[in-house]
């Protein structure tokens, strides 16, 4: 999974690429979003439809 962190204004902040790090160790604020760039690049409609909610997950 390739996770990316986007800020409140939808600007790219950083890749969340440390597999052993907790989400709290990243600078996540209210309104930020986590995007899975690997899922959004899939061409299969069924997998994309099943996984789409993860691509728009909001950090709280």
Rosetta silent file (secondary structure, phi, psi, omega in degrees, C-alpha in Angstrom):
SEQUENCE: XXXXXXXXXXXXXXXXXXXXXXXXXXXXXXXXXXXXXXXXXXXXXXXXXXXXXXXXXXXX
SCORE:     score description
SCORE:     0.000 S_00000001
   1 L     0.000  132.871  179.008    0.000    0.000    0.000 S_00000001
   2 L  -108.955   96.948 -176.844    1.345    3.425   -0.945 S_00000001
   3 E   -94.640  138.942  177.754   -0.121    5.948    1.505 S_00000001
   4 E  -128.079  145.200  178.925    0.209    9.708    1.069 S_00000001
   5 E  -104.215  128.929  177.567   -0.809   12.478    3.468 S_00000001
   6 E  -118.427  141.519 -177.898   -2.596   15.561    2.095 S_00000001
   7 L   -77.824 -179.724 -178.545   -3.255   18.730    4.074 S_00000001
   8 L   -59.002  -35.950 -179.309   -6.503   20.594    4.679 S_00000001
   9 L   -87.904   15.700  179.176   -5.997   22.608    1.475 S_00000001
  10 L    66.373   23.183  175.822   -5.464   19.360   -0.509 S_00000001
  11 L   -92.368  143.302  179.954   -1.729   19.958   -0.895 S_00000001
  12 E   -65.036  130.660  178.423    0.632   16.982   -0.736 S_00000001
  13 E  -103.601  -54.797 -177.611    2.449   16.799    2.617 S_00000001
  14 E  -170.743  165.277  171.736    4.401   13.532    2.638 S_00000001
  15 E   -86.307  140.352  175.223    4.438    9.815    1.975 S_00000001
  16 E   -97.290   82.437 -169.667    3.540    7.594    4.925 S_00000001
  17 L  -112.219    5.775  177.075    6.216    5.036    4.133 S_00000001
  18 L   -94.232  103.821 -173.763    7.510    3.854    7.507 S_00000001
  19 L   -60.736  -29.155 -176.586    5.747    0.530    7.983 S_00000001
  20 L   -94.557   -0.399 -178.561    6.503    0.324   11.707 S_00000001
  21 L   -85.855  143.535  174.779    5.462    3.936   12.533 S_00000001
  22 L   -81.753  156.546 -179.601    2.128    4.759   14.154 S_00000001
  23 H   -59.322  -32.976  179.912   -0.170    7.326   12.548 S_00000001
  24 H   -67.168  -13.594  178.303    0.396    9.617   15.545 S_00000001
  25 H   -84.291   -5.732  176.278    4.079    9.913   14.668 S_00000001
  26 L  -101.192  155.870 -179.059    3.150   11.817   11.484 S_00000001
  27 L   -79.509   67.440 -178.443    1.978   15.470   11.475 S_00000001
  28 L   -93.084  125.135  178.088   -1.713   14.658   10.878 S_00000001
  29 L  -112.751  169.367  174.297   -4.178   17.452   11.708 S_00000001
  30 L   -58.488  136.213  178.397   -7.971   17.666   11.586 S_00000001
  31 L    90.965   -9.992  176.131   -9.147   17.838    7.987 S_00000001
  32 L   -71.924  160.411  175.922   -6.123   16.047    6.525 S_00000001
  33 E  -131.155  151.053  176.582   -6.713   13.066    4.300 S_00000001
  34 E  -109.016  128.204 -176.117   -4.828    9.852    3.666 S_00000001
  35 E  -119.835  134.749  175.047   -4.755    8.688    0.062 S_00000001
  36 E   -98.347  101.933 -175.736   -3.718    5.277   -1.235 S_00000001
  37 H   -69.252  -23.063  179.292   -2.095    6.020   -4.594 S_00000001
  38 H   -70.682  -42.142 -179.124   -1.818    2.333   -5.447 S_00000001
  39 H   -66.248  -41.113 -176.970   -5.591    1.781   -5.264 S_00000001
  40 H   -69.066  -14.315  179.458   -6.409    4.826   -7.384 S_00000001
  41 L   -96.441    3.103  179.067   -4.190    3.515  -10.181 S_00000001
  42 L   -72.471  145.049  179.659   -6.017    0.168  -10.481 S_00000001
  43 L   -99.521  -10.516 -176.982   -7.811   -0.491  -13.745 S_00000001
  44 L   -85.803  121.615 -176.275  -10.190   -3.168  -12.482 S_00000001
  45 H   -62.982  -39.788 -176.795  -13.608   -1.686  -11.696 S_00000001
  46 H   -64.910  -49.250  179.841  -14.625   -4.331   -9.144 S_00000001
  47 H   -65.286  -40.767  179.800  -11.540   -3.968   -6.948 S_00000001
  48 H   -63.531  -40.023  179.644  -11.618   -0.203   -7.318 S_00000001
  49 H   -67.372  -37.240 -179.848  -15.292   -0.059   -6.290 S_00000001
  50 H   -72.218  -34.689 -173.114  -14.655   -2.237   -3.240 S_00000001
  51 H   -97.022   -7.817 -174.183  -11.583   -0.295   -2.114 S_00000001
  52 H   -53.978  -38.519  179.871  -12.673    3.271   -2.999 S_00000001
  53 H   -57.801  -29.200  179.572  -13.695    4.234    0.589 S_00000001
  54 H   -69.148  -31.565 -178.532  -10.088    3.785    1.718 S_00000001
  55 H   -68.678  -21.663 -178.250   -8.900    6.349   -0.830 S_00000001
  56 L  -113.396   22.274 -178.941  -11.043    9.068    0.704 S_00000001
  57 L   -64.412  133.456  179.567  -10.440    8.265    4.390 S_00000001
  58 E  -100.943  137.655  175.987  -10.290   11.363    6.596 S_00000001
  59 L   -79.625  139.346  178.234   -7.934   11.625    9.571 S_00000001
  60 L  -120.840    0.000    0.000   -9.583   12.583   12.847 S_00000001
